[in-house]
Amino acid sequence: MRNIFILLTIVSFYSCLSLDDTVYDRIPESKFPENESQAVLKVVPTYRELADLIDDAGWWFWVQEITSDEIVFPVRLTDWEDGGKWYLLHQHKWTNNIDGVNSMWSHLYDGVTEANRALDDLGDGDPVTTAKLKTLRAFYYYLLLDNYGDVPLVLNFLKAEKQPFKAKRKEIYDHIVNDIKESLPLLPTIAQKFAVSKGMAHTLLAKLYLNSEVYTGTPQWSLAEAHCDSVINSNIYSLEANALSPFSTTNQTSPENIFTIPFDEKNLPGFRLHMRTLHYLHNRTYDMPVGTWNGFCAVEDHYNSFTDDDDRKKGFIVGPQFSSAGAPLFDETAGKPLVINPRVPKLIMDGSFTFEEIRMSGARVGKYEIKKGSLENLSNHFPLFRYADVLLMKTEAMIRQGKNGDSYVNQIRQRAKVSTWNNTTLEMLLAERGREMFCEGHRRQDLIRFGKFNDAWWEKDASSPERNIFPIPQWAIDANPNLL
């Protein structure tokens, strides 16, 4: 437990430093690390790369959500046009030279590089730290194979090829599955939520097996179910009583969260979802000292998929808006009271639309608690893996094997205070995953697995299966022609 406490402290400390800084606490590099506590320091840069996944530094979160049927960044007159980098993702018209494709590739490989660097430094040192690093590297490679398909499989730092060739998706899948399985016995059973643990590794394996048919052509439903069972039967995790509690400002110890990014408004910034979704006047609602940006919102059809009695619908911001003192907010530009309307009339709203439509359309996302006095960055921990997802994965794996998964999905529906189901179908489950896992970075993957990603939806025509993976960035190909 002592090394976990040290890790908790240094993650916050290290986030304030450049990743190029050298920190050895006066121990010569050739002799570092000398013990387990020092070995833990080697893990920190690999963890630190997770913080770039959620905002536009690394783009992973936005790419998963904007390309799905859940959220959209409408162009509001001139706001959020940005050369098309938001709406082209929604329309499935991206190229290999668009911001999201470029940055996601770069930052996912940054995570791989930091893991490889630390593993090379450790050599045959502390086996527990090695197991954590290999599992973290497997997590980054899971995101790479999920998003890009065939990519270079680089497993060391000092001896890495300068221009590696791509490995097949199945080869990467097999390698990281083996790495996780070999690491599992050495991982801690209980750890801080942001740290690698047995629960995190079992959930990662469940994700890999659940998507095995997409990645390798061979389904592995029974193995996915088995690893969900490992999480469920550990009796470590449980659903919160309130559906929105896992996303509160004080969710650091939530029993529902399995693996998180420990964002902090001052020490580990990078979580600015509220800035991008709130109307310009919402800083008065939350007593924020910074101005918000009036950007993304829920696709109306997705918002309407929630019944009014669903507790999860409270995670949207709609209707008349008020200051923290209870006074109605008035939009001077539109000349009307601020009333958020779930309907978005068009993806690109030009001067032919009213200011009311341009500025007030689209249900805003309040799923992640916005505390009074919030700054530009939130302190909520972001759940990469959550127990509710494990229950939904268990349900799906059972249904795909011809079993009945009602008892697992109904735990989630009961918590949301909506009616329970009998004989849940895959179609029903996909819709439920959309409601429960909304805005958590899972929807693109789910739609691909269910064969729905290329369907037409609001302001998006049907797309071709080649859109199921993203192209390797042009800048990476220019630097390494072996990536063609």
C-alpha positions in Angstrom: 0.0 0.0 0.0 2.9 2.3 0.7 4.0 2.4 -3.0 0.4 3.3 -4.0 0.5 6.3 -1.6 3.7 7.4 -3.1 2.3 7.1 -6.6 -0.7 9.2 -5.6 1.5 11.9 -4.4 3.9 12.0 -7.3 1.3 11.8 -10.0 0.0 15.2 -8.8 3.6 16.5 -8.4 4.8 15.1 -11.7 1.9 16.7 -13.6 3.4 20.1 -12.9 6.6 19.2 -14.6 7.7 18.9 -18.2 7.9 15.3 -19.3 11.4 16.1 -20.4 12.6 16.9 -16.9 14.8 14.4 -15.1 13.9 13.7 -11.5 16.1 11.3 -9.6 16.1 12.9 -6.1 19.9 13.1 -6.2 20.3 9.4 -7.1 22.6 8.9 -10.1 20.7 7.7 -13.2 22.9 4.6 -13.5 21.7 3.5 -10.0 18.1 4.4 -10.3 15.9 2.8 -9.1 17.4 1.2 -6.0 14.1 0.0 -4.4 10.4 -0.5 -5.0 9.4 3.0 -4.0 11.8 4.5 -6.5 10.7 2.1 -9.1 7.2 3.5 -8.8 8.5 6.8 -10.1 9.2 5.1 -13.4 5.4 4.6 -13.9 4.4 8.2 -13.5 5.0 9.5 -17.0 3.1 6.6 -18.5 0.1 7.5 -16.2 0.5 11.1 -17.0 -0.2 10.6 -20.7 -3.7 9.5 -19.8 -4.6 13.0 -19.0 -4.2 14.0 -22.7 -6.9 11.6 -23.8 -9.9 13.6 -22.8 -9.4 17.1 -24.2 -8.2 18.4 -27.6 -4.6 17.7 -26.7 -5.0 14.0 -27.4 -8.5 14.0 -28.9 -9.3 10.3 -28.1 -12.5 11.2 -26.1 -13.8 13.6 -28.7 -13.1 11.3 -31.6 -15.1 8.5 -30.0 -18.1 10.7 -29.2 -18.3 13.1 -32.2 -18.2 10.3 -34.8 -21.1 8.6 -33.0 -24.9 9.4 -32.8 -24.6 10.9 -29.3 -23.0 14.4 -29.5 -22.3 17.1 -32.0 -20.5 20.4 -32.3 -22.8 22.6 -34.4 -21.3 25.5 -36.1 -22.9 28.5 -34.4 -22.5 31.3 -37.0 -18.7 31.5 -36.9 -18.1 29.8 -33.6 -16.9 26.1 -33.8 -16.3 26.2 -37.6 -12.5 25.7 -36.9 -11.8 24.6 -40.5 -14.3 21.8 -40.2 -12.4 19.7 -37.7 -15.5 19.1 -35.5 -18.3 18.7 -38.1 -16.2 16.6 -40.5 -15.9 14.0 -37.7 -19.7 14.0 -37.2 -20.2 13.6 -41.0 -17.6 10.8 -41.3 -15.7 12.9 -43.8 -12.4 13.1 -42.0 -9.0 12.8 -43.8 -5.6 11.7 -42.6 -4.7 15.3 -42.0 -7.4 16.4 -39.6 -6.7 17.4 -36.0 -8.4 14.5 -34.3 -6.7 11.8 -36.4 -3.3 13.5 -36.0 -3.3 14.2 -32.3 -4.9 10.9 -31.2 -2.2 8.9 -32.9 0.6 11.0 -31.5 -0.6 10.9 -27.9 -1.5 7.2 -27.8 2.1 6.5 -29.0 3.4 8.9 -26.4 1.8 6.5 -23.8 3.5 3.5 -25.5 6.8 5.3 -25.6 6.8 6.3 -21.9 5.9 2.7 -21.0 8.7 1.3 -23.1 11.2 3.9 -21.7 10.3 2.9 -18.2 10.5 -0.9 -18.9 13.9 -0.5 -20.5 15.1 1.5 -17.5 13.8 -1.1 -15.0 15.3 -4.1 -16.9 14.8 -7.1 -14.7 13.9 -5.0 -11.7 10.7 -4.8 -9.7 8.3 -7.4 -11.2 5.2 -5.7 -9.8 6.1 -2.3 -11.4 6.9 -4.1 -14.7 3.5 -5.8 -14.6 1.8 -2.4 -14.2 3.7 -0.9 -17.0 3.0 -3.7 -19.4 -0.7 -3.4 -18.5 -0.7 0.3 -19.1 1.1 -0.2 -22.4 -1.5 -2.8 -23.3 -4.2 -0.2 -22.6 -2.6 2.3 -25.0 -2.3 -0.4 -27.6 -5.9 -1.4 -27.1 -6.9 2.1 -28.0 -4.5 2.1 -31.0 -5.8 -1.1 -32.5 -9.4 -0.1 -31.8 -9.0 3.2 -33.7 -6.3 2.6 -36.3 -6.3 -1.2 -36.9 -2.8 -2.3 -38.2 -0.1 -0.2 -36.4 3.5 -0.6 -35.5 4.1 -2.9 -32.5 7.0 -1.3 -30.7 8.1 -3.0 -27.5 11.2 -1.3 -26.4 12.7 2.2 -26.3 16.4 2.1 -26.6 16.4 -0.5 -29.4 13.3 0.7 -31.2 13.4 0.8 -34.9 13.4 4.3 -36.4 11.0 3.3 -39.1 9.0 0.3 -38.0 6.5 -1.6 -40.2 2.9 -2.0 -39.3 1.8 -5.2 -37.5 -1.5 -6.9 -38.2 -4.4 -6.0 -35.8 -4.6 -9.6 -34.7 -0.9 -9.8 -33.8 -1.2 -6.7 -31.6 -4.4 -8.1 -30.1 -2.7 -11.4 -29.3 0.4 -9.7 -27.8 -1.4 -7.4 -25.5 -3.8 -10.1 -24.3 -0.8 -12.2 -23.4 0.9 -9.3 -21.6 -2.2 -8.6 -19.5 -2.7 -12.3 -18.6 0.9 -12.7 -17.6 0.8 -9.5 -15.5 -2.5 -10.2 -13.8 -1.2 -12.4 -10.9 1.3 -9.6 -9.9 -1.2 -6.8 -9.9 -2.7 -5.5 -6.7 -6.3 -6.5 -5.9 -7.2 -3.2 -4.4 -5.6 0.1 -5.5 -6.3 3.7 -5.9 -8.9 4.2 -8.7 -6.3 5.8 -11.0 -3.9 2.9 -10.6 -3.6 -0.4 -12.5 -5.2 -3.2 -10.5 -6.6 -6.6 -11.1 -10.0 -5.1 -11.6 -8.7 -2.8 -14.3 -6.9 -5.6 -16.1 -9.9 -7.9 -16.0 -12.1 -5.1 -17.4 -9.5 -4.4 -20.1 -9.5 -8.1 -21.1 -13.3 -8.1 -21.1 -13.2 -5.2 -23.5 -10.7 -6.9 -25.8 -12.6 -10.2 -25.8 -16.0 -8.4 -26.3 -14.5 -6.8 -29.5 -12.5 -9.8 -30.6 -14.7 -10.5 -33.6 -14.0 -6.9 -34.8 -10.3 -7.1 -34.1 -9.5 -10.6 -35.2 -12.5 -12.1 -37.0 -13.1 -14.6 -34.1 -15.7 -13.9 -31.4 -14.7 -14.6 -27.8 -18.0 -14.1 -25.9 -17.4 -16.7 -23.3 -14.0 -15.2 -22.4 -15.5 -11.8 -22.2 -18.1 -13.1 -19.8 -15.5 -14.8 -17.7 -13.5 -11.6 -17.1 -16.7 -9.7 -16.3 -17.4 -12.4 -13.8 -13.9 -11.9 -12.3 -14.8 -8.2 -11.7 -18.3 -8.9 -10.4 -17.2 -11.8 -8.1 -14.4 -9.8 -6.6 -17.0 -8.0 -4.5 -14.8 -4.8 -4.7 -17.0 -2.8 -7.0 -20.7 -1.9 -6.8 -23.2 0.5 -8.4 -23.7 3.8 -6.7 -27.3 4.5 -5.5 -27.4 7.6 -7.6 -26.8 7.3 -11.4 -24.8 10.5 -11.5 -22.6 9.9 -8.4 -19.8 8.3 -10.3 -19.2 11.6 -12.1 -19.3 14.0 -9.1 -16.6 16.4 -8.1 -15.9 14.0 -5.2 -15.9 10.7 -7.1 -12.3 9.8 -6.1 -13.4 6.8 -4.0 -16.6 5.9 -5.9 -17.2 2.1 -5.5 -18.4 2.1 -9.1 -15.3 3.4 -10.8 -12.6 0.9 -11.6 -10.0 2.9 -13.5 -9.9 6.7 -13.7 -7.9 9.7 -14.7 -7.4 11.8 -11.5 -8.0 15.2 -12.9 -7.5 18.2 -10.7 -8.3 21.8 -11.6 -4.8 23.0 -10.6 -2.5 20.0 -10.4 -3.7 17.8 -13.2 -5.6 19.9 -15.8 -7.1 18.6 -19.0 -10.8 18.1 -18.3 -12.7 21.0 -19.9 -15.9 19.4 -21.0 -18.0 22.0 -19.2 -16.3 24.8 -20.9 -17.1 23.4 -24.3 -20.8 22.6 -23.6 -22.1 25.5 -21.4 -23.7 28.6 -22.9 -21.8 31.8 -22.6 -24.0 32.9 -19.7 -23.7 29.7 -17.7 -20.7 31.1 -15.8 -23.4 33.0 -13.8 -25.2 29.8 -13.0 -22.1 28.2 -11.5 -20.3 31.3 -10.3 -17.4 30.6 -12.6 -14.6 33.2 -12.8 -14.1 32.2 -16.5 -16.3 32.5 -19.5 -17.7 29.4 -21.1 -17.7 28.6 -24.8 -21.2 27.5 -25.9 -20.2 24.5 -28.0 -21.2 20.9 -28.1 -24.6 19.3 -27.3 -26.5 16.1 -27.4 -27.9 14.9 -30.8 -31.7 15.5 -30.3 -32.6 11.8 -31.1 -30.2 10.6 -28.4 -31.6 13.1 -25.9 -35.1 11.9 -26.8 -34.1 8.2 -26.2 -34.3 8.9 -22.4 -37.8 8.8 -20.9 -38.7 11.6 -18.5 -38.7 9.3 -15.5 -35.1 8.2 -16.2 -32.8 9.6 -13.5 -29.9 9.8 -16.0 -31.8 12.5 -17.9 -30.9 14.8 -15.1 -27.4 14.8 -16.7 -28.7 17.2 -19.4 -29.1 20.9 -19.2 -32.3 22.1 -20.9 -35.1 24.6 -20.4 -35.0 28.1 -18.8 -31.7 28.9 -17.2 -31.0 30.9 -14.1 -28.1 32.6 -12.2 -26.8 31.0 -9.0 -29.1 33.5 -7.2 -32.2 32.2 -9.1 -32.6 35.2 -11.5 -33.6 34.3 -15.1 -30.7 34.6 -17.5 -31.2 36.9 -20.5 -29.3 36.6 -23.7 -28.8 40.2 -24.9 -27.6 39.1 -28.4 -30.7 37.0 -29.0 -32.9 39.5 -27.2 -34.6 36.7 -25.3 -34.4 34.8 -22.0 -31.9 32.0 -22.1 -33.9 28.8 -22.7 -31.9 25.7 -23.9 -33.9 23.9 -26.6 -32.9 20.2 -27.2 -33.6 20.7 -30.9 -30.7 21.7 -33.1 -32.0 22.9 -36.5 -28.9 22.3 -38.5 -25.3 21.1 -38.2 -24.0 24.3 -39.7 -26.1 27.4 -38.7 -25.3 30.4 -40.7 -26.8 33.9 -40.7 -30.1 32.6 -42.0 -30.9 31.3 -38.6 -32.0 33.3 -35.6 -29.7 34.1 -32.8 -32.0 32.1 -30.5 -31.4 29.0 -32.7 -27.7 29.7 -33.1 -27.0 30.3 -29.4 -29.5 28.3 -27.5 -30.0 25.1 -29.4 -29.0 21.6 -28.2 -29.2 19.9 -24.8 -26.0 20.6 -22.9 -24.1 18.0 -21.0 -24.2 18.2 -17.2 -23.4 14.6 -16.5 -20.1 15.5 -14.9 -20.9 17.7 -11.9 -20.0 21.3 -12.4 -19.4 22.6 -8.9 -20.0 26.2 -7.9 -16.9 28.3 -8.6 -15.5 25.8 -11.2 -12.4 26.9 -13.1 -11.5 26.2 -16.6 -10.5 22.6 -15.6 -12.7 20.2 -13.6 -11.5 18.2 -10.6 -13.8 15.3 -11.3 -12.0 12.0 -11.9 -12.8 10.7 -15.4 -13.9 7.0 -15.4 -12.2 5.1 -18.1 -13.7 1.8 -16.8 -16.8 1.6 -14.7 -18.7 -1.2 -13.0 -21.9 -0.4 -14.8 -20.1 -1.1 -18.0 -19.0 -4.5 -16.7 -22.6 -5.4 -16.0 -23.6 -4.3 -19.5 -20.8 -6.2 -21.1 -21.8 -9.3 -19.1 -25.4 -8.9 -20.4 -24.2 -8.6 -24.0 -21.8 -11.6 -23.8 -24.7 -13.7 -22.3 -27.2 -12.7 -25.0 -24.7 -13.4 -27.8 -24.3 -16.9 -26.4 -28.1 -17.5 -26.3 -28.5 -16.8 -22.6 -30.7 -14.4 -20.7 -28.9 -11.4 -19.3 -31.9 -9.6 -17.8 -30.7 -9.7 -14.2 -27.5 -7.7 -15.0 -29.0 -5.0 -17.2 -31.9 -4.6 -14.9 -29.6 -3.6 -12.0 -28.7 -0.6 -14.1 -32.3 0.1 -15.1 -33.6 -0.2 -11.6 -30.9 2.3 -10.4 -32.1 4.7 -13.1 -35.7 4.2 -11.9 -37.0 3.0 -15.2 -38.9 -0.2 -15.9 -37.1 -3.5 -15.9 -36.9 -5.8 -19.0 -37.7 -9.3 -19.9 -35.8 -11.1 -22.7 -33.5 -8.2 -23.4 -32.4 -8.2 -27.1 -29.2 -6.8 -28.5 -31.0 -3.9 -30.1 -32.5 -3.0 -26.7 -29.0 -3.4 -25.1 -27.3 -1.1 -27.6 -29.8 1.7 -26.8 -29.3 1.1 -23.1 -25.6 1.3 -23.4 -26.1 4.6 -25.2 -28.1 6.0 -22.2 -25.9 4.6 -19.4 -22.5 5.1 -21.0 -23.3 8.5 -22.7 -20.4 10.8 -23.1 -17.8 8.4 -21.6 -15.9 7.5 -24.8 -17.5 4.1 -25.6 -20.1 4.9 -28.3 -18.1 4.6 -31.4 -16.7 1.2 -30.4 -20.2 0.0 -29.5 -21.8 1.1 -32.8 -19.0 -0.7 -34.7 -19.4 -3.9 -32.7 -23.2 -3.8 -33.3 -22.8 -3.1 -37.0 -24.4 0.4 -36.7 -21.5 2.8 -37.1 -22.1 3.3 -40.8 -25.8 3.9 -40.6 -27.2 7.3 -41.4 -28.3 9.6 -38.6 -29.0 13.3 -38.0 -26.9 15.4 -40.5 -24.8 12.3 -41.4 -25.3 10.1 -44.4 -24.5 6.4 -44.5 -20.8 5.8 -44.5 -18.6 3.0 -45.8 -17.0 0.3 -43.6 -13.6 1.8 -44.2 -14.6 4.5 -41.8 -14.5 1.9 -38.9 -10.9 2.7 -38.5 -9.0 6.0 -38.9 -6.2 6.5 -41.4 -2.6 6.9 -40.2 -1.8 10.6 -40.1 -0.1 12.0 -43.2 2.7 13.5 -41.1 3.5 10.1 -39.7 3.6 8.5 -43.2 5.9 11.4 -44.4 8.3 10.5 -41.5 8.0 6.8 -42.0 7.0 5.4 -45.5 6.8 1.9 -44.0 3.4 3.0 -42.6 1.8 3.0 -46.0 
